[in-house]
Amino acid sequence: MNLLWWTTIAFFMIGLIVLLVASRSVKARLGYVKNNPDADPAAVKPVIWYIRATTIWGVISIGLVVSCFHVYT
């Protein structure tokens, strides 16, 4: 196995763990924003950043998996 395979596995696993841990605080913040619609708009920014980070992590993970299949076939 080469470096691309281990990089893909490490990126996926570390990213998944980070996103699962961060989801707890995002859920709490989202509940606060839902219960207080007139809350400060800055309270929504971490939720938006979480969605962006999850999307970017997913796209990069898909790209790494596709490149692994391309290399190993």
PyRosetta script that sets phi, psi and omega in degrees:
from pyrosetta import init, pose_from_sequence

init()
pose = pose_from_sequence("MNLLWWTTIAFFMIGLIVLLVASRSVKARLGYVKNNPDADPAAVKPVIWYIRATTIWGVISIGLVVSCFHVYT")
pose.set_psi(1, 143.3)
pose.set_omega(1, -177.4)
pose.set_phi(2, -106.9)
pose.set_psi(2, -173.9)
pose.set_omega(2, -175.0)
pose.set_phi(3, -65.0)
pose.set_psi(3, -34.1)
pose.set_omega(3, 179.8)
pose.set_phi(4, -62.3)
pose.set_psi(4, -42.1)
pose.set_omega(4, -179.9)
pose.set_phi(5, -62.5)
pose.set_psi(5, -47.7)
pose.set_omega(5, -178.7)
pose.set_phi(6, -68.8)
pose.set_psi(6, -34.7)
pose.set_omega(6, 176.3)
pose.set_phi(7, -64.7)
pose.set_psi(7, -42.0)
pose.set_omega(7, 179.1)
pose.set_phi(8, -63.0)
pose.set_psi(8, -47.0)
pose.set_omega(8, -179.8)
pose.set_phi(9, -63.7)
pose.set_psi(9, -45.7)
pose.set_omega(9, -179.1)
pose.set_phi(10, -64.4)
pose.set_psi(10, -43.8)
pose.set_omega(10, -179.8)
pose.set_phi(11, -62.2)
pose.set_psi(11, -43.4)
pose.set_omega(11, -178.9)
pose.set_phi(12, -65.7)
pose.set_psi(12, -48.5)
pose.set_omega(12, -175.7)
pose.set_phi(13, -68.3)
pose.set_psi(13, -45.8)
pose.set_omega(13, 179.7)
pose.set_phi(14, -64.9)
pose.set_psi(14, -42.9)
pose.set_omega(14, 178.3)
pose.set_phi(15, -63.0)
pose.set_psi(15, -40.2)
pose.set_omega(15, 179.0)
pose.set_phi(16, -64.0)
pose.set_psi(16, -43.5)
pose.set_omega(16, 178.8)
pose.set_phi(17, -63.9)
pose.set_psi(17, -44.7)
pose.set_omega(17, 179.7)
pose.set_phi(18, -62.9)
pose.set_psi(18, -43.3)
pose.set_omega(18, -179.6)
pose.set_phi(19, -67.3)
pose.set_psi(19, -37.0)
pose.set_omega(19, 177.7)
pose.set_phi(20, -67.4)
pose.set_psi(20, -39.9)
pose.set_omega(20, 178.3)
pose.set_phi(21, -67.5)
pose.set_psi(21, -41.7)
pose.set_omega(21, -178.9)
pose.set_phi(22, -70.9)
pose.set_psi(22, -23.6)
pose.set_omega(22, -177.4)
pose.set_phi(23, -65.6)
pose.set_psi(23, -28.1)
pose.set_omega(23, 178.8)
pose.set_phi(24, -63.1)
pose.set_psi(24, -48.0)
pose.set_omega(24, -179.3)
pose.set_phi(25, -69.9)
pose.set_psi(25, -32.3)
pose.set_omega(25, 178.8)
pose.set_phi(26, -68.6)
pose.set_psi(26, -38.1)
pose.set_omega(26, 177.7)
pose.set_phi(27, -63.5)
pose.set_psi(27, -41.3)
pose.set_omega(27, 178.6)
pose.set_phi(28, -64.8)
pose.set_psi(28, -43.2)
pose.set_omega(28, 179.6)
pose.set_phi(29, -66.2)
pose.set_psi(29, -38.3)
pose.set_omega(29, 179.0)
pose.set_phi(30, -66.6)
pose.set_psi(30, -38.1)
pose.set_omega(30, 175.4)
pose.set_phi(31, -63.1)
pose.set_psi(31, -39.1)
pose.set_omega(31, 177.0)
pose.set_phi(32, -63.8)
pose.set_psi(32, -43.1)
pose.set_omega(32, -178.8)
pose.set_phi(33, -67.7)
pose.set_psi(33, -37.3)
pose.set_omega(33, 178.3)
pose.set_phi(34, -66.4)
pose.set_psi(34, -38.6)
pose.set_omega(34, -179.1)
pose.set_phi(35, -77.2)
pose.set_psi(35, -23.1)
pose.set_omega(35, 179.6)
pose.set_phi(36, -123.9)
pose.set_psi(36, 82.3)
pose.set_omega(36, -176.3)
pose.set_phi(37, -63.9)
pose.set_psi(37, -23.5)
pose.set_omega(37, 179.9)
pose.set_phi(38, -94.8)
pose.set_psi(38, 20.8)
pose.set_omega(38, 179.9)
pose.set_phi(39, -69.2)
pose.set_psi(39, 167.9)
pose.set_omega(39, 179.9)
pose.set_phi(40, -59.9)
pose.set_psi(40, 132.8)
pose.set_omega(40, 179.5)
pose.set_phi(41, -61.3)
pose.set_psi(41, -22.1)
pose.set_omega(41, 179.3)
pose.set_phi(42, -68.8)
pose.set_psi(42, -17.1)
pose.set_omega(42, 179.4)
pose.set_phi(43, -72.2)
pose.set_psi(43, -17.6)
pose.set_omega(43, -178.5)
pose.set_phi(44, -88.5)
pose.set_psi(44, -21.2)
pose.set_omega(44, -175.1)
pose.set_phi(45, -57.7)
pose.set_psi(45, -42.0)
pose.set_omega(45, 177.7)
pose.set_phi(46, -62.4)
pose.set_psi(46, -32.6)
pose.set_omega(46, 177.4)
pose.set_phi(47, -66.8)
pose.set_psi(47, -42.4)
pose.set_omega(47, 178.9)
pose.set_phi(48, -64.7)
pose.set_psi(48, -41.8)
pose.set_omega(48, 178.3)
pose.set_phi(49, -64.4)
pose.set_psi(49, -35.7)
pose.set_omega(49, 177.6)
pose.set_phi(50, -64.8)
pose.set_psi(50, -43.1)
pose.set_omega(50, 178.9)
pose.set_phi(51, -64.0)
pose.set_psi(51, -43.1)
pose.set_omega(51, 178.0)
pose.set_phi(52, -62.6)
pose.set_psi(52, -45.7)
pose.set_omega(52, -178.5)
pose.set_phi(53, -63.5)
pose.set_psi(53, -40.2)
pose.set_omega(53, 178.6)
pose.set_phi(54, -64.4)
pose.set_psi(54, -41.2)
pose.set_omega(54, 179.0)
pose.set_phi(55, -64.7)
pose.set_psi(55, -46.0)
pose.set_omega(55, -179.9)
pose.set_phi(56, -63.8)
pose.set_psi(56, -42.8)
pose.set_omega(56, 178.4)
pose.set_phi(57, -61.1)
pose.set_psi(57, -41.5)
pose.set_omega(57, 179.7)
pose.set_phi(58, -65.1)
pose.set_psi(58, -42.7)
pose.set_omega(58, -179.5)
pose.set_phi(59, -65.8)
pose.set_psi(59, -43.6)
pose.set_omega(59, 179.3)
pose.set_phi(60, -66.1)
pose.set_psi(60, -39.7)
pose.set_omega(60, 178.1)
pose.set_phi(61, -62.4)
pose.set_psi(61, -43.8)
pose.set_omega(61, 177.9)
pose.set_phi(62, -62.0)
pose.set_psi(62, -42.4)
pose.set_omega(62, 178.2)
pose.set_phi(63, -62.4)
pose.set_psi(63, -40.6)
pose.set_omega(63, 178.6)
pose.set_phi(64, -66.9)
pose.set_psi(64, -40.8)
pose.set_omega(64, 179.1)
pose.set_phi(65, -65.4)
pose.set_psi(65, -42.6)
pose.set_omega(65, 178.4)
pose.set_phi(66, -63.4)
pose.set_psi(66, -40.6)
pose.set_omega(66, 179.0)
pose.set_phi(67, -67.5)
pose.set_psi(67, -34.3)
pose.set_omega(67, 175.1)
pose.set_phi(68, -63.2)
pose.set_psi(68, -44.5)
pose.set_omega(68, 177.7)
pose.set_phi(69, -63.4)
pose.set_psi(69, -35.3)
pose.set_omega(69, 179.5)
pose.set_phi(70, -67.1)
pose.set_psi(70, -40.2)
pose.set_omega(70, -177.8)
pose.set_phi(71, -72.9)
pose.set_psi(71, -39.9)
pose.set_omega(71, -173.0)
pose.set_phi(72, -90.8)
pose.set_psi(72, 4.0)
pose.set_omega(72, 177.3)
pose.set_phi(73, -108.0)
pose.dump_pdb("model.pdb")
